[in-house]
């Protein structure tokens, strides 16, 4: 299957995290300083939120310089790394490795779970890239 570009809205963010590598397709959240990012470690809680999906791989040595800005897809369609089996149309959250995983719909009367996006393609293999329609601020 061919994959073409999916541009809508990207922005550069300062890569934070010390000895951390960022990989194309990982979910990121706001970092601790203005205009920075950090790897997602699960679904946001409280006032936190996902920025989007990292669009490039940056090795840890470059991140350690504190001077690297990486491209993040904020809106539109992005390639993301699957953390488990994902079916087309599944609502997605992230696991502790910044990979997308399916989220179960909240039971009646329960607080809905935050959603990073909707799977446009699926996979049964961990670590494969899938297409995700990013849905900022959505819940399920």
Steps between C-alpha positions, in 0.01 A plus 500: 500500500639840404505778751484862388546819699225606744563863586262713703672653801851427624712698746852477635544434874816489711580133569536445876580202713873467551617164368180434298463415134190617314375271226281573199145407596521545879240708685629806683369730774605852606839519671595695809614815321320717244479351150649165607385140478545173687410139414149395602487250785130419478166675473500860622342577836384825656613799295756313286441421133669349196680737265490247217729253323876543451581517128871421514754292686748690720775307680569545871840663443335786312221531759768528772630821340173671596493672161295262281158594371296211357199507269167406664173442310230683696203448269418293196613147415823357639691174499519362856662195657253236619546359850268205436222376273310793348192471278383759249273753671631432852534799731860527617689593814867440583685242705802569723730474195334789310338254256133506402263236636123456477291648780177342625190718504415628848207329672176693543544759774880467502743776409590465128862418416710753304559403136808587294345397169312248288675214319472528121701182447546203730761246602544192716872562551661709772740761362339540157398842373132575444317808370322701769252785461596727791205621708626767743284529812281198422381241752326162473 
